[in-house]
Amino acid sequence: MLIVHVHVHVKAECLEAFRQATLANASQSVKEPGIVRFDVIQQADDPTRFVLIEVYRTADDPARHKETAHYAAWRDAVADMMAEPRSSVKYSPVHPAAPGWEMADAI
């Protein structure tokens, strides 16, 4: 299992367009067999900052995700909305263990 946090800083004038494009991508991403979760969170004290929390079944699944039409549409749509280049950090689950992540979807 691989967890990726994608940090995004959006131009203030692009907030609503970014939210719409990102929610469209997220709603399609969770349908991919290699994705366990795809959460979109917005920073409370700075609404121009978002984190995409992507939980993949295997280390190969992020590459498969980036081959989808919905990812390409999102990437192209939001490219000019960024206040700075997005960055990502990769994590491995500690607790709950990998099966626990799947249980969280059922809640």
LINRA-V93461 format. One record per residue. N is the residue number from 0. D_CENTER is the distance of its C-alpha to the mean C-alpha in Angstrom with 2 decimals. Layout:
n=N d_center=D_CENTER
n=N d_center=D_CENTER
This chain:
n=0 d_center=15.15
n=1 d_center=12.49
n=2 d_center=9.86
n=3 d_center=7.67
n=4 d_center=7.05
n=5 d_center=6.21
n=6 d_center=8.97
n=7 d_center=9.80
n=8 d_center=13.36
n=9 d_center=14.32
n=10 d_center=17.97
n=11 d_center=19.53
n=12 d_center=21.00
n=13 d_center=17.71
n=14 d_center=15.98
n=15 d_center=16.68
n=16 d_center=15.97
n=17 d_center=12.53
n=18 d_center=11.82
n=19 d_center=13.36
n=20 d_center=11.67
n=21 d_center=8.09
n=22 d_center=9.48
n=23 d_center=11.21
n=24 d_center=8.44
n=25 d_center=6.70
n=26 d_center=10.38
n=27 d_center=11.17
n=28 d_center=8.50
n=29 d_center=9.87
n=30 d_center=13.18
n=31 d_center=12.81
n=32 d_center=15.18
n=33 d_center=13.30
n=34 d_center=10.24
n=35 d_center=11.39
n=36 d_center=8.65
n=37 d_center=5.28
n=38 d_center=5.93
n=39 d_center=6.03
n=40 d_center=8.98
n=41 d_center=11.61
n=42 d_center=14.29
n=43 d_center=17.58
n=44 d_center=20.00
n=45 d_center=18.25
n=46 d_center=16.36
n=47 d_center=15.48
n=48 d_center=12.98
n=49 d_center=9.41
n=50 d_center=7.03
n=51 d_center=3.30
n=52 d_center=4.78
n=53 d_center=4.72
n=54 d_center=8.46
n=55 d_center=10.52
n=56 d_center=14.24
n=57 d_center=15.55
n=58 d_center=15.16
n=59 d_center=15.79
n=60 d_center=12.94
n=61 d_center=10.39
n=62 d_center=13.33
n=63 d_center=13.92
n=64 d_center=10.49
n=65 d_center=11.33
n=66 d_center=14.66
n=67 d_center=13.74
n=68 d_center=15.12
n=69 d_center=12.26
n=70 d_center=10.02
n=71 d_center=13.26
n=72 d_center=13.95
n=73 d_center=10.78
n=74 d_center=11.42
n=75 d_center=15.03
n=76 d_center=14.80
n=77 d_center=12.99
n=78 d_center=14.85
n=79 d_center=17.70
n=80 d_center=15.88
n=81 d_center=14.89
n=82 d_center=17.46
n=83 d_center=16.81
n=84 d_center=14.87
n=85 d_center=11.30
n=86 d_center=11.41
n=87 d_center=9.82
n=88 d_center=11.56
n=89 d_center=12.01
n=90 d_center=13.54
n=91 d_center=15.81
n=92 d_center=16.49
n=93 d_center=19.83
n=94 d_center=20.25
n=95 d_center=19.83
n=96 d_center=20.38
n=97 d_center=18.23
n=98 d_center=20.05
n=99 d_center=19.36
n=100 d_center=15.63
n=101 d_center=16.69
n=102 d_center=19.23
n=103 d_center=16.78
n=104 d_center=15.63
n=105 d_center=19.30
n=106 d_center=19.74
